[in-house]
Amino acid sequence: MKKKYFGTDGIRGRVKKFPIVDDFFFKIALSLVNAKKEKKKILIGKDTRISGTYIEKALRDGFKLMKVDCDFIGVVSTPIISFYTKFLNYDFGIMISASHNPYYDNGVKIFKKNGQKLSDQEEIKIENKLDRIKIIPNFSKSPISYKKLDFKPYKNFITKKFNKFNLSGVKVVIDCANGSVYRLAPNFFKQLGCNVICYSNKPNGKNINKNCGATFPGRIAKLTKKHKANIGLSFDGDADRVVIAAENGDIIDGDKALAIICKYQQGDLKFFDSVVSTKMSNLAFRNFIKKLKIRLFMSNVGDRYVIEKMKKNKSKLGGEPSGHIIFSDNGYCGDGILTAIYIMNILKKNKIQLSQLSESLYKKTYQSLVNIKTINNPEFILKKIKIKNIKQNLLLIDKKIDFLIRKSGTENLIRIMVQSHNESYVNKSIKQIVNKIKQIDE
């Protein structure tokens, strides 16, 4: 059965346009309780979007009707919600966020008692119950009451993973994306002894991800060079991923982060004998992992599909080129701060600059990513495209060419990826695919 509201990473869309309306989230609360009885307490956090309170109140009133207690903890990251849902034994954790999307979008990510996201089957069950609810909401105008959270258990959970952990003296530039870690990340790294320079840490409700954060990697590259820092970290709006810059401005994407963690795992960390990546991963990365004699499993695009493949193959590490890195012992939730600390700890232990470390891995295969906004529904266009014919035409250009055409799981776009060892082949192939899509769309 196909899902109606949940995408690849929760529910998201334009605020006050269905389903991102208060009636819908009121019913989400009722559906969560009805889907599994004996629910007693829910943990709810949010990023810095101006619409966060709008959704908080709708959820509060829905859970109140069902006589279920909610603890609202205000602005936190998605991995914080995942961690504390499990650590404090909540029945559900809900993160109000639209991740890397603009401020006018919002949505929710839902976590179970074990800190993991809902499965497809669980999401479908909730949707089915939601569509049968006929109750007309009676919304309260009372303000949200927030509970203060102690972040020490989260910090200890991360740092205890590393032997002889020491980041003192590391100079780091942080782009907080005016998002959920605008206070947490700078304080966290300062407490670890880092020399911290911070940007985009003054959210106003409307500037989250605006020309900053993980979707603007060029910015952290320039800032890292400008300040002669050891490393630059650029988070997305809810900080479940990070884009990293080397001291010379080179960008370390999710592929290279995975490669570094795999190659330099030492002692207590040496347990990554397999890794999961997506069909968007670079061909050079795939070859590099195989040369390390680490098993590589490929999944569809989206962290939920990476996680499914990790569980199926008992892999403890997975990720995406976008910067989502997933550790099995972290509730299968991406965490930008944890990923950054893995990389920084490797740099400190090996006494090496990040650019040197990156250059020692592999040279990326030429790869081009294009996003196309269409007039018609992307799903309609993808049904009309004959992928088999496109593949045959591209193989005439290059027998080793790799491509992917898909609908975005988080935005109304068609995403195209083509990669080859020859840059001109990539450009020629992209042009062919784009023209084909435009012919169908127009």
C-alpha positions as CSV (number, residue, x, y, z in Angstrom):
1,M,0.0,0.0,0.0
2,K,1.3,3.4,-1.0
3,K,1.7,6.1,1.7
4,K,-0.3,9.3,1.4
5,Y,1.4,11.7,3.8
6,F,4.7,10.3,4.9
7,G,7.7,10.8,2.6
8,T,11.2,9.3,2.8
9,D,11.9,11.3,6.0
10,G,8.6,12.1,7.9
11,I,6.0,14.5,6.8
12,R,6.8,17.9,5.4
13,G,5.4,20.6,3.1
14,R,4.3,24.3,2.9
15,V,3.0,25.6,6.2
16,K,-0.8,26.2,6.3
17,K,-1.2,24.2,3.1
18,F,-2.5,20.7,3.6
19,P,-1.2,18.5,5.2
20,I,0.9,21.1,7.1
21,V,-2.2,22.5,9.0
22,D,-3.2,22.4,12.6
23,D,-6.2,20.0,12.1
24,F,-3.8,17.5,10.5
25,F,-1.3,17.5,13.4
26,F,-4.1,17.3,15.9
27,K,-5.2,14.1,14.2
28,I,-1.6,12.8,14.0
29,A,-1.5,13.0,17.8
30,L,-4.8,11.0,18.0
31,S,-3.6,8.5,15.4
32,L,-0.3,7.8,17.2
33,V,-2.1,7.0,20.4
34,N,-4.7,4.9,18.6
35,A,-2.1,3.0,16.6
36,K,-0.7,1.5,19.8
37,K,-2.4,1.7,23.2
38,E,-1.0,2.4,26.6
39,K,0.9,5.5,25.5
40,K,1.7,7.7,28.5
41,K,4.3,10.3,27.5
42,I,5.6,12.0,24.4
43,L,8.8,14.0,23.8
44,I,8.5,16.9,21.4
45,G,11.2,19.2,20.0
46,K,11.5,21.6,17.1
47,D,14.0,23.6,15.0
48,T,14.0,27.4,14.8
49,R,11.2,27.9,12.2
50,I,8.5,30.5,13.1
51,S,5.8,27.9,12.5
52,G,7.2,25.5,15.1
53,T,4.8,26.8,17.8
54,Y,1.8,26.4,15.5
55,I,2.5,22.7,15.2
56,E,3.4,22.3,18.8
57,K,0.0,23.6,19.9
58,A,-1.9,21.3,17.5
59,L,0.0,18.2,18.8
60,R,-0.4,19.3,22.4
61,D,-4.2,19.6,22.1
62,G,-4.5,16.3,20.3
63,F,-2.5,14.4,22.9
64,K,-4.4,16.2,25.7
65,L,-7.7,15.0,24.3
66,M,-6.2,11.4,24.5
67,K,-5.0,12.1,28.1
68,V,-1.3,11.6,27.1
69,D,1.4,13.8,28.7
70,C,3.8,15.7,26.5
71,D,7.2,17.2,27.4
72,F,8.1,20.1,25.1
73,I,11.9,20.8,25.1
74,G,12.0,23.6,22.6
75,V,14.8,24.0,20.0
76,V,16.9,20.9,19.7
77,S,18.4,18.7,17.0
78,T,16.8,15.7,15.5
79,P,19.4,13.3,16.9
80,I,18.7,14.8,20.4
81,I,15.1,13.8,20.1
82,S,16.1,10.3,18.9
83,F,18.6,9.9,21.8
84,Y,16.4,11.2,24.6
85,T,13.3,9.3,23.4
86,K,15.2,6.1,24.1
87,F,17.3,7.3,27.1
88,L,14.3,8.7,29.0
89,N,11.9,5.9,27.9
90,Y,9.4,8.0,26.1
91,D,6.7,6.3,24.1
92,F,7.3,8.5,21.1
93,G,9.6,11.4,20.1
94,I,8.5,14.0,17.6
95,M,10.8,16.4,15.9
96,I,9.1,19.4,14.3
97,S,11.3,20.3,11.3
98,A,11.6,20.4,7.6
99,S,15.4,19.8,7.7
100,H,17.2,21.6,4.9
101,N,14.0,23.1,3.4
102,P,13.2,26.9,3.5
103,Y,11.6,28.4,6.6
104,Y,8.1,28.4,5.0
105,D,8.1,24.6,5.0
106,N,7.7,22.5,8.1
107,G,6.7,19.0,9.2
108,V,7.4,16.2,11.7
109,K,9.8,13.3,12.1
110,I,8.5,10.6,14.5
111,F,10.7,8.3,16.6
112,K,9.7,5.1,18.5
113,K,10.6,4.1,22.1
114,N,13.9,2.6,20.8
115,G,15.0,6.0,19.2
116,Q,14.4,4.7,15.7
117,K,12.1,6.2,13.1
118,L,8.8,4.6,12.2
119,S,8.8,1.8,9.6
120,D,6.8,2.1,6.3
121,Q,4.2,-0.3,7.8
122,E,3.8,1.8,11.0
123,E,3.4,5.0,9.0
124,I,0.7,3.4,6.8
125,K,-1.1,2.2,9.9
126,I,-1.1,5.7,11.3
127,E,-2.3,7.2,8.0
128,N,-5.2,4.7,7.9
129,K,-6.3,5.7,11.4
130,L,-5.9,9.4,10.7
131,D,-8.2,9.3,7.7
132,R,-11.0,7.8,9.8
133,I,-10.9,10.5,12.5
134,K,-14.0,12.7,12.4
135,I,-13.4,14.8,15.6
136,I,-13.5,18.5,15.1
137,P,-10.5,20.0,17.1
138,N,-11.0,22.5,19.8
139,F,-7.7,24.4,20.0
140,S,-6.4,26.1,23.1
141,K,-4.8,29.5,23.0
142,S,-2.6,28.8,26.1
143,P,1.2,29.0,25.6
144,I,3.5,26.0,25.4
145,S,5.2,25.1,28.7
146,Y,8.8,24.0,28.1
147,K,10.9,21.5,30.1
148,K,14.7,22.1,30.5
149,L,16.8,19.3,29.2
150,D,20.2,18.1,30.7
151,F,22.5,17.6,27.7
152,K,25.2,15.9,29.8
153,P,24.0,12.3,29.0
154,Y,24.1,13.0,25.3
155,K,27.6,14.5,25.5
156,N,28.8,11.5,27.5
157,F,27.2,9.0,25.0
158,I,29.2,10.6,22.2
159,T,32.6,11.1,23.8
160,K,32.8,7.7,25.5
161,K,33.0,6.1,22.1
162,F,36.6,7.2,21.7
163,N,39.7,6.1,23.6
164,K,42.0,9.0,24.8
165,F,39.5,11.5,23.4
166,N,41.1,15.0,23.1
167,L,40.1,17.8,20.8
168,S,41.8,20.6,22.7
169,G,43.3,23.3,20.5
170,V,41.4,22.3,17.4
171,K,40.3,25.4,15.5
172,V,36.8,24.9,14.1
173,V,34.5,27.1,12.1
174,I,30.8,26.3,12.5
175,D,27.9,27.2,10.3
176,C,24.8,26.5,12.4
177,A,22.4,27.3,9.5
178,N,20.4,29.4,11.9
179,G,18.9,26.1,12.9
180,S,18.5,23.7,15.8
181,V,22.1,23.7,17.0
182,Y,22.7,27.4,16.9
183,R,23.5,27.2,20.7
184,L,24.2,23.6,21.2
185,A,27.0,23.1,18.6
186,P,29.2,26.1,19.6
187,N,28.9,25.2,23.3
188,F,29.5,21.5,22.7
189,F,32.8,22.0,20.9
190,K,34.0,24.7,23.3
191,Q,33.5,22.3,26.2
192,L,35.6,19.8,24.3
193,G,38.5,22.3,24.2
194,C,38.1,23.5,20.6
195,N,38.7,27.1,19.5
196,V,35.3,27.9,18.0
197,I,34.3,30.5,15.4
198,C,30.6,30.6,14.8
199,Y,28.4,31.8,11.9
200,S,24.6,31.7,11.2
201,N,23.8,31.3,14.9
202,K,21.2,34.1,15.2
203,P,17.9,32.5,14.1
204,N,14.9,34.8,13.7
205,G,12.3,32.2,12.6
206,K,12.7,33.0,8.9
207,N,16.4,32.7,8.2
208,I,16.9,28.9,8.8
209,N,19.0,27.5,5.9
210,K,18.9,30.9,4.1
211,N,22.1,31.1,2.1
212,C,23.8,29.1,4.8
213,G,24.2,25.6,6.2
214,A,24.8,22.2,4.6
215,T,23.1,23.1,1.3
216,F,25.6,26.0,0.7
217,P,28.9,24.2,1.1
218,G,30.8,26.9,-0.7
219,R,30.3,29.2,2.3
220,I,31.9,26.9,4.9
221,A,34.8,26.3,2.4
222,K,35.5,30.1,2.2
223,L,35.1,30.7,6.0
224,T,37.4,27.8,6.9
225,K,40.2,29.2,4.7
226,K,39.5,32.7,5.8
227,H,40.0,31.8,9.5
228,K,42.8,29.3,8.8
229,A,40.9,26.8,10.8
230,N,41.7,23.1,11.1
231,I,38.2,22.1,10.0
232,G,34.8,23.7,9.0
233,L,31.4,22.2,9.9
234,S,28.2,23.2,8.2
235,F,25.0,21.7,9.6
236,D,21.5,21.5,8.1
237,G,18.4,22.9,9.8
238,D,17.9,20.0,12.2
239,A,21.6,18.9,12.4
240,D,21.1,15.2,11.5
241,R,23.8,15.8,8.8
242,V,27.0,17.9,8.4
243,V,29.1,19.0,5.4
244,I,32.7,19.3,6.3
245,A,35.4,21.6,4.9
246,A,39.2,20.9,5.1
247,E,41.6,23.7,6.1
248,N,42.3,24.5,2.4
249,G,38.6,24.8,1.6
250,D,38.1,21.3,0.0
251,I,34.7,19.9,0.8
252,I,34.4,16.5,2.5
253,D,31.1,15.1,1.5
254,G,29.3,12.1,2.9
255,D,31.2,9.7,0.7
256,K,34.6,10.9,1.9
257,A,33.4,11.0,5.5
258,L,32.5,7.3,5.2
259,A,35.8,6.5,3.5
260,I,37.8,8.3,6.3
261,I,35.9,6.5,9.1
262,C,36.4,3.2,7.4
263,K,40.1,3.6,6.6
264,Y,41.2,5.1,9.9
265,Q,39.1,3.1,12.3
266,Q,41.4,2.1,15.1
267,G,41.3,-0.1,18.2
268,D,37.9,0.2,19.9
269,L,36.5,1.7,16.7
270,K,37.6,-1.2,14.4
271,F,34.2,-2.9,13.9
272,F,33.0,-1.5,10.5
273,D,33.4,-4.5,8.3
274,S,30.6,-3.5,6.0
275,V,29.1,-0.2,5.0
276,V,25.9,0.9,3.2
277,S,25.8,3.8,0.8
278,T,23.2,4.9,-1.8
279,K,23.0,4.8,-5.6
280,M,24.1,8.5,-5.5
281,S,27.6,7.5,-4.2
282,N,30.6,8.2,-6.3
283,L,32.1,5.4,-8.4
284,A,35.6,6.1,-7.0
285,F,34.2,5.8,-3.5
286,R,32.7,2.4,-4.3
287,N,36.0,1.2,-5.6
288,F,37.9,2.5,-2.6
289,I,35.7,0.8,-0.1
290,K,36.1,-2.5,-2.0
291,K,39.9,-2.1,-1.9
292,L,39.7,-1.8,1.9
293,K,38.1,-5.2,1.8
294,I,35.0,-3.8,3.4
295,R,31.7,-5.1,2.1
296,L,29.7,-2.4,0.4
297,F,25.9,-2.5,0.1
298,M,23.9,-0.1,-2.1
299,S,20.5,1.3,-1.2
300,N,17.9,3.6,-2.7
301,V,18.3,7.3,-1.9
302,G,17.1,8.4,1.5
303,D,18.3,7.7,5.0
304,R,15.4,5.3,5.8
305,Y,16.5,3.1,2.9
306,V,20.1,3.2,4.1
307,I,18.9,2.1,7.5
308,E,16.8,-0.7,6.1
309,K,19.8,-2.0,4.2
310,M,22.0,-1.7,7.3
311,K,19.6,-3.7,9.4
312,K,19.2,-6.4,6.7
313,N,23.0,-6.8,6.3
314,K,23.9,-6.1,10.0
315,S,26.0,-3.2,9.0
316,K,27.0,-0.8,11.7
317,L,27.8,2.2,9.4
318,G,26.0,3.8,6.5
319,G,25.4,7.1,4.9
320,E,24.7,9.4,1.9
321,P,26.9,11.8,-0.1
322,S,24.7,14.6,1.3
323,G,26.3,14.2,4.7
324,H,23.9,11.9,6.5
325,I,26.2,9.4,8.3
326,I,24.4,6.7,10.3
327,F,25.8,4.6,13.1
328,S,23.8,1.6,14.3
329,D,24.6,2.2,18.0
330,N,23.1,5.8,17.6
331,G,19.5,4.6,17.1
332,Y,20.1,4.5,13.4
333,C,19.7,8.3,13.4
334,G,22.1,10.6,11.5
335,D,23.9,13.0,13.8
336,G,26.0,15.8,12.4
337,I,27.8,16.5,15.6
338,L,28.8,12.8,16.1
339,T,30.0,12.6,12.5
340,A,32.2,15.7,13.0
341,I,33.7,14.3,16.2
342,Y,34.6,11.0,14.4
343,I,36.5,12.9,11.8
344,M,38.1,15.4,14.2
345,N,39.3,12.6,16.5
346,I,40.9,10.9,13.5
347,L,42.7,14.1,12.6
348,K,44.0,14.7,16.1
349,K,45.1,11.0,16.6
350,N,46.9,10.9,13.3
351,K,48.4,14.4,13.5
352,I,47.4,15.1,9.9
353,Q,45.6,17.9,8.1
354,L,42.2,17.1,6.7
355,S,43.2,18.0,3.1
356,Q,46.1,15.5,3.3
357,L,43.9,12.9,4.7
358,S,41.3,13.5,1.9
359,E,43.9,13.4,-0.9
360,S,45.1,10.1,0.3
361,L,41.8,8.4,-0.3
362,Y,40.7,8.7,-4.0
363,K,40.1,11.1,-6.8
364,K,36.4,11.5,-7.4
365,T,34.8,10.3,-10.6
366,Y,33.2,13.2,-12.6
367,Q,29.7,13.6,-11.3
368,S,26.9,16.0,-12.0
369,L,23.7,16.6,-10.0
370,V,20.8,18.5,-11.5
371,N,17.4,19.4,-9.9
372,I,14.5,20.1,-12.2
373,K,11.2,21.8,-11.2
374,T,8.5,20.6,-13.4
375,I,5.1,21.9,-14.5
376,N,3.5,18.5,-14.2
377,N,3.7,16.1,-11.3
378,P,7.2,14.6,-11.2
379,E,5.7,11.1,-10.7
380,F,3.7,11.5,-14.0
381,I,6.8,12.5,-15.9
382,L,8.9,9.6,-14.4
383,K,6.2,7.1,-15.5
384,K,6.4,8.5,-19.1
385,I,10.2,8.3,-19.2
386,K,11.5,5.0,-20.6
387,I,14.5,4.5,-18.3
388,K,15.6,1.4,-20.3
389,N,15.8,3.4,-23.5
390,I,17.7,6.2,-21.7
391,K,20.2,3.7,-20.3
392,Q,20.8,2.2,-23.8
393,N,21.5,5.6,-25.3
394,L,23.9,6.6,-22.5
395,L,25.8,3.3,-22.7
396,L,26.5,4.2,-26.3
397,I,28.3,7.3,-24.9
398,D,30.2,5.4,-22.2
399,K,29.9,1.7,-21.2
400,K,30.8,2.5,-17.6
401,I,28.5,5.5,-17.2
402,D,26.3,5.5,-14.1
403,F,23.1,7.5,-13.7
404,L,20.0,8.0,-11.5
405,I,16.7,9.7,-12.2
406,R,14.3,10.0,-9.3
407,K,11.7,12.2,-7.6
408,S,12.9,14.0,-4.5
409,G,11.5,12.5,-1.3
410,T,11.5,15.9,0.4
411,E,10.7,18.5,-2.3
412,N,8.7,18.7,-5.5
413,L,11.6,18.1,-7.9
414,I,13.1,15.5,-10.3
415,R,16.7,14.8,-9.4
416,I,19.3,13.7,-12.0
417,M,22.7,12.2,-11.2
418,V,25.2,11.2,-13.9
419,Q,28.8,10.1,-13.3
420,S,31.6,8.9,-15.5
421,H,35.4,9.0,-15.8
422,N,35.0,11.5,-18.7
423,E,33.6,14.9,-17.8
424,S,32.3,15.6,-21.4
425,Y,30.4,12.3,-21.3
426,V,28.7,13.4,-18.1
427,N,27.7,16.8,-19.5
428,K,26.4,15.3,-22.8
429,S,24.4,12.7,-20.9
430,I,22.8,15.3,-18.5
431,K,21.8,17.4,-21.5
432,Q,20.1,14.4,-23.1
433,I,18.1,13.5,-20.0
434,V,17.1,17.1,-19.2
435,N,15.8,17.6,-22.8
436,K,13.8,14.4,-22.6
437,I,12.2,15.5,-19.3
438,K,11.4,18.9,-20.8
439,Q,9.8,17.3,-23.9
440,I,7.4,15.3,-21.7
441,D,6.7,18.1,-19.3
442,E,5.9,20.6,-22.0
